[in-house]
Amino acid sequence: MTMLRATGCGLLTLVLLLSSAWAVPALHFRLALPPPARLAVCVLWAGFALAAIVLLWRGQPARALLAYGVAFALLLGWWVRIAPSDTRAWSDDVSRHLQASQSGSVVTLANVRDFDWRSDTDYTARWETRRYDLDRLRSVDVALSYWMGPAIAHTLVSFGFEREGAPGGREQVAFSIEIRKERGEAFSALAGFFKQYELSLVAADERDILRVRTNVRGEDVYLYRVALAPPAMRALFLAYVAEAEALQRQPRFYNTLTANCTTIVYTMAQRIVGGLPLDWRLLASGYLPEYLHAAGGLVPGQDLEALRAAGRITLRAQAAPADAQFSQAIRRGVPGTAE
């Protein structure tokens, strides 16, 4: 075998292996068959790819590539027809779409979640309609909830509005990009690459969406004040509203790499602020504070480790009352949040 032919066979083998590495889990996660039948199909595909590689190295590339190419084309034809749904048996906490309307500076949000969580399966469900005056928008905070080691965190963004009568004169609403789980469904990062989950945008009271993570799920949560000018804060809030309206019109799939809780926020912020660099920490979202600090997006003049230590709200959240004082209590000592 000549060097040129060996190089060509090597490259084609790599293509077959990589395409099969995508095809097998795609079939596993999305093929509508009983588990044993799905497993059999996956094994057959892997065997088919192996046979194509053997034929390739035995000097029969045309036969190998033609058979595999036809099969892969049929697989892609099936794949592109898998569409996101809006009519599954959704888990209660993501069962409703956030709905918004605007009159002047006042945005009305319907289906703001305010659940009282006792465990992941025991809760009192509440959905509310709330109004927020963009002329009274005063702050933006980012919360990172660590649930699987230092590199993996869920990103939430909370907006603070000046409101008379609210504790500390502020009312918070937090937005979270999440998978839209079906009842009994669990999250898998691998499945998230393969059209397993639809996207959900949740707007919630912090007593719900932060407290469930610290007090019920045992996650470690950090809160950081984001340095944004008032017009950018307003634009980011309206970007969330627009995203909610888009998901209500047309459901979308979650994707672990390209459409997750951090990358979607980045896309919205990039349209507003501009000049935000692409960075590996947007994928390893546990390191998002390092990214924001390097970009000048956190409280200026503060060391990152000091911000991180002061921003750890887990213990404060666990000790805070499950009432309107919650948001005020978790911010005690967080740099930039004393107003």
N, C-alpha and C positions, 0 to 999 in steps of 0.2 A: 504494500500500500504506500503510495507516494505521500510525501509530507502535506501537499496541497489537499489531497483527498482526505487524509486523516484530520486535517484542520476543519475541512467542511463537515465531515461526519461529527466531529466534536461539537461544532457550533449547532448543528441540527439536533444533536442529542440534547444539548442544553435547552433548546427551544421546546423539545418534546417533554423534558422533565419539568420545566417551569410551567408550561401550559397544563400539564397534568397535576402539578401541585396546586393550581387554581381549580381545575375541573373537579377533582375528587371531593374537596370540602364543599364546593358549590352544589354538587349532587347530594352530598350528605345532608346539608342544611336545608335545601330547598325542594328536593324531589318529594312529591306528595305520594309516598309509598310507606307501608309499615316498616319499622326499623330493620327487620331482617332482610327485606327486599332491597331497601336502600343500601345496606351493607354489601349485598351481593352485587349490585350495580357498580358501587365504588370499586370493589375488588376486580370486577370485569374490566372497568376502565383502566385501572392500573396495569392489569395484565395485557390489555390491548396496547397501551403505550409501550410496555416492555417489549412486546412482540415487534412493534414498529421499529424500536431501537435495534433489536437483533437483526431484522431484515436490512436495516440501513447499513450496519457494519458488515453484513454478508454480501454487500454489493448489489442490493435490490432497492435502491432509494426511491425509485418512482412508485413502486407498489406500496412501500411503507408510507411514504408521505401522502399519496393519494387517498389511501384508506383512512389514515388518521385525520387528514385535512377535511374530508367529507364529514367524518364524525364530529370533529370540533366545530365545524360550521353549523351543523344541526344543533349542537349544544348551545352555541351562541344565539342561534335563532330562538331557542326555548328561553334562554336567559333574559334576553331583552324584552320578552313578553311578560315577564314577572313584574307586575305593577303593585305599588303600595296601595293599601286599603284604608278605608275610614270606617269600616263596619265590622270590626272584630269584637270579641268579648273582652273588652279592655279591663285592666285593673282599675279599681275605683279611683285611685289617686291621679290617673291620667285619662279618665273617661270623658272629660269635657274639654272642648277647645276654648282657649282664651279668646274673648270677643271684645272689640274695642270700637269706640266712636269718639269723635272729637268735636267740640264746639268752642271755638276760640282757643284759649289756652288750657281749657279743661278737657282732660281725657277720661272717659268713663270706661272702666274695665269690668266686664262681666265674667264670671267664673274665676274669680280670684280664690285660690284655695286657702282654707284656714282649718285644716284637720287638727284634731286633738289626738295625738298618737300615744297609745299605751304599749303597743308592740307593733311589729310590722303587719300583723294580721288582726289586731284589735285597736280600733280607732273610732272616733266620732267624725263623720264626714260633714264638712260645711263648705259651701260654695257661696261667695258673696259678690255683690256689685259695689265697687268703690270708685271714687272720683279723685283725680289728681290734677292739681293746677300746675302746669309747667312753669308758670311765672314764680312759683314757690319751690321749685326744684333746687336743692342746695348741695347735694353731695352724691357721689358714686363710690361704692365700696365693692371690692372683689373678695369673695370668700372661696377658699380652697379646702375641700373636704377630702382628707386622705383615707382611702379605704383598702389600699393594697400596696403598701410600701412607699418609699419616699418619691418614687418617680410617677406614681399614678394618683391623680386627684380629680375630683369633680369640681368644675368651675361654676360659680354662681355670681351674679351681679345684682347688687342691691342699690336702690335709689332712695334717697332721703328727701322728704318734702316737709317744709315748714307748715305746721298746722297747730292752730290754737287749741288748747285743751288736751293735746297729746302729751304723753310723758316726755319731758325735755323739749317740748314744742316741736317734736319731729314724728313723722310717720314713715315707715319703711315699707317698700314692696320689693321683693326679690324675684328675679327671673332665672329660670333654669332650663337649659336645653337637655332633654332626657330622651331615653328610649321610651316609646309608648308600649309598655308591657301589656301582654294579654294576661288574663287571670291565671295564676300559677306559673307564669313564665319567669325564668331567671336570666340574668345578663351573662353573656359570654363575649369576651373581647374578640375571640376568633370568629364566632358567629356574626359579629357586627360587621365583618368584611363582606358578608354574603347575603345581603337583603333579608336578614332575619327579623329586623325591627324597623318599625316606622319611627319617625321623629315626633316629639312632643315638646311644646314650649309651655312651661308652667309659670304662672305668676302667683306668688304666695306670700302670706304673712311670714315673717321670719320665725315666729313661734312655731310654725309648722315646718318649714322647709330646712331651717338650720337645726332646730331642736330635735327633729326626728333623727338627724345624723349624729348629733352628739349624745343624746339621751337614750335613743332606742337602738341604733345600729352600731354604736361604739366607735364611730369614726372620729378622727382628730381634725378639728376645723380651725383655720386661721383666717383672720380678717385684715384687710389692708385698705386704707383710704387711697383712692386713685386721684391723681392730679389731672383734672380736666377743667377747661374753661366752661362757663355756663352754656354757651351755644353748643359746645360739643356734648355736654351732659344731656341737653335737651334732644339733640340729634340722635344720640345713642338710645335714649328712651323710645323715641319714635321709630327707630330702627327695629327695636324689639316688637313694637306694635305692628309694624309692617310685616315682620317675619311671622307673627301670629296670624295675621290676615291671610298671608300666602299659604300657610299650612292649613288653614280652614278651607281655602279654595281648592287646594291640591295637595294631598298628602305626599310626603317624601320619605325615603328610606334614610335611616341612620347609617353612618359608615364610620367604623372605628378610626380610620385614617383621615378621611376628607370631610366628613360632616358629623362632628361631635361637639361636645359641650364647650370646647375651647376654640376650635377652628372656625366655627360659625360666629362666635363673638369677635374673633380676630378679623374676619371678613367684614363684619359690620363696622368695627372700629377703623379699619383701613380705609373704608369709604368716607369716613367722617374726618379723621385726623390726617391720614396719608403719611407715607414715608416710613411706616412700620416695617422693619425687616422681617423676612422669613427666617425662622430659627427652629432648630430641633426641639427647643423647649416648648414650642407650641404643640408638639406631639407628646412629649413627656411632660404633661401638664403639671406634675408635681413641682417642677422647676420654673413654673410661670413667674413667681415672685422675682427670681433672678433676672428673667427677661424684662419684666416691667421696670425693675430698678435700673437696669442698664439703659433702658430707653427713656429714663427720666419720668416714668409714669407713676411713681409712688411719692410719698411725702418727701419734699426736698430736704437736703441737709441731714438726713438720717441714715445711719449704717443699716445695711440689710439685716444683719443678725439681730440688731436691736428692734427693728420693725417686726421681725419674725417672732421674737420672744414676747414682745408686748401684744402682738396680734393673735396669739394663741388663745382662742376664746372657749376651748373645750370645757375647762373646769368652771368657768364663769357661767357658761350655758347650762351645765348640769346643776348648778346651784341657783340659777335664776328662776324667778316665779314664772309659771306658764300663763302670764297675763300680759297686759299692755306694757308692763315695765321691762319685758324681756329684751327688746332691742337696745334700750338704754343701758341695761345691766351688762350686756356682753361687750359694750364699747368702752367701758371704763378702763382707761389706761392705753387704749389704742391710739397711737400717734395720729394727729390730724382730725380726730373725731370730736374733740371737745369744742362745743360752740356756745 
